[in-house]
Amino acid sequence: MKTVAQMLRTKSSSNVHAIGPNQTVLQALQLMAEHNVGALLVTEGDRLLGIFTERDYARKGVLQGRSSIATPVRDVMSVPVVTVEPRQSIRECMTLMTERHLRHLPVVEEGRLQGLLSIGDLVKETIAEQDGLIQHLEQYIRGD
């Protein structure tokens, strides 16, 4: 199974979208819509402070009656952020996401942000690996 580093190298889009903690929830939602993503990393300089997701907006914003125009992202972001390192396996990431009910995992190495993995990225990679294994086994059975 591939490592996170290997997956990040082959990932089609390596863009990580971020927002500052003092920007509003509305600005975050606009940025998420613009880039068609479900999460933004909350950063200050090169420091990862938190993560803001659609789930945060629904549970900590809308359901609590907060105004998306007036509420800063820092008030509704998830902290602490669960992260992974590039040397970890895709299987470890999937286990972590399943156990912690996460949809996004920032990749951090020596305190520096390397990328962001989504559950969709991991599912896509797992399917590709399984397809390759099936193809290999079929060739083996046929004697190719």
C-alpha positions, -999 to 999 in steps of 0.1 A, spaced: 0 0 0 13 35 -9 24 61 16 9 95 20 40 110 3 36 88 -28 0 96 -30 6 134 -28 31 132 -56 6 116 -79 -25 136 -67 -40 155 -96 -46 187 -76 -21 196 -49 -37 229 -41 -44 234 -4 -69 261 2 -66 281 34 -82 310 53 -72 332 81 -88 328 116 -102 364 116 -119 361 82 -157 355 84 -175 323 79 -192 339 49 -158 345 33 -148 309 40 -180 296 24 -174 317 -6 -139 304 -9 -151 268 -5 -177 273 -33 -152 290 -56 -128 261 -53 -155 234 -50 -140 220 -17 -155 209 15 -128 221 39 -103 249 44 -73 249 65 -71 278 90 -36 292 90 -17 322 103 15 326 84 28 290 80 11 278 112 -18 254 110 -44 266 136 -74 246 127 -97 233 99 -130 247 88 -154 222 72 -190 221 59 -198 201 90 -184 229 112 -206 254 94 -237 233 99 -231 223 135 -213 253 150 -228 280 128 -263 274 115 -275 251 143 -263 276 169 -279 305 152 -246 323 144 -244 348 116 -220 338 88 -214 375 80 -203 384 116 -188 352 129 -150 347 125 -138 314 114 -118 309 146 -151 306 165 -163 276 145 -132 259 133 -122 224 145 -92 223 169 -69 205 175 -64 194 139 -57 157 134 -28 154 110 -7 127 94 29 125 82 41 117 47 56 84 58 22 70 70 3 45 49 -30 50 31 -44 23 53 -34 42 85 -51 73 71 -83 54 63 -83 38 98 -78 72 114 -105 89 93 -130 60 101 -123 60 138 -124 98 142 -152 104 117 -130 127 96 -133 136 59 -100 156 56 -65 150 68 -38 177 66 -3 162 59 24 178 81 61 171 82 84 188 107 57 214 114 53 223 77 21 217 58 27 193 29 -8 188 15 -44 178 23 -60 144 18 -98 139 15 -117 107 20 -124 108 -17 -86 108 -24 -81 78 -3 -111 59 -18 -99 66 -53 -64 54 -44 -77 22 -28 -99 14 -58 -69 20 -82 -47 -4 -61 -74 -30 -60 -79 -28 -97 -42 -32 -103 -41 -63 -80 -71 -78 -98 -55 -72 -132 -22 -88 -119 -41 -119 -105 -60 -123 -138 -28 -122 -157 -12 -147 -134 -42 -171 -137 -41 -168 -175 -3 -174 -175 5 -141 -191 
